[in-house]
Amino acid sequence: MMSITFIEYQVLPEHRSAYSHWIKQVRANYPELEVYEGTDQPGLFVELWKGQSHEDFGKLKEARVNRSIKVENEQPEKGKFDKNDWNQLHNWASGGAAKIHIWHFGKVR
């Protein structure tokens, strides 16, 4: 099944440089990732992940949002989405982890 995962967030202006460096590293690790910035809303970013299964979506969402609330000494599972420190974005996004929105869509037939 064709699917797309969208991740949307606003990066605070004072963190744009750090974010730009970080997202380049993320894109190097995940070539299936495309990143877009709002042309009428600078700092509003959308990540587009193509072809993910619903299971991969769940793992990506866990890595991106939920992992930040785990106990510090708990070791996260090693997996497909453990190539980056996703929690850095929580410090740069307006509203933190709660404002990083993640959706998974299947193609309508």
Buried (B, 14 or more C-beta within 10 A) or exposed (E): EEBBBBBBBBBEEEBEEBBEEBBEEBBEEBEEBEEEEEEEEEBBBBBEBEEBEEEBBEBBBBBBBEBBEEEEEEEEEEEEBEBBEBEBBBEBBBEBBEEBEBEBEEEEE
